Amino acid sequence: MSSIQRNRKTIPIEVYYFACNLDHVLFEKNNLSDEEKEKLARKFGLKYDGIEIEFIPFIAELLPELNSDYRFSWEFVKHDCHSLERWSNLACLFYQHKSHLADDAQKLL
């Protein structure tokens, strides 16, 4: 994990990715028009509206090799053509900060 210094305080920074792009990861579609992106984003939002907890297993399935290690996820995506494939390490956020999740969300990890 990286950090920056600001006013004598250390602020941790975590960066997460959607490889190749968000549309590909969430919808398995590439090169969408702006209108198509908006339509699918609305549909995606409605799908998880009120049941946001179900997003966790969805995004966890997109971890490289289902490995929740943050550093591994970055090493993985840098090799071969993995950055062009359908991967995301966003679930690492949930794994790394599991203690901050509600109990029912923790059980999904």
TAVENKA-V318657 format. One record per pair of residues at least 12 apart in sequence whose C-alpha atoms are under 7 Angstrom apart, sorted by the first residue. I is the first residue (numbers start at 1). J is the second residue. Records with the same first field share a line. If there is no record, write none. Layout:
I->J / J
This chain:
1->13 / 14
2->14
16->89 / 90
17->88 / 89 / 90
18->87 / 88
19->83 / 84 / 85 / 86 / 87 / 88
20->83 / 84 / 85 / 86
24->86
25->86 / 87
53->105
56->91
57->108
59->90 / 91
60->91
62->87 / 88
63->87 / 88 / 89 / 91
64->76 / 87
68->92 / 95
69->92
70->92
73->89
95->109
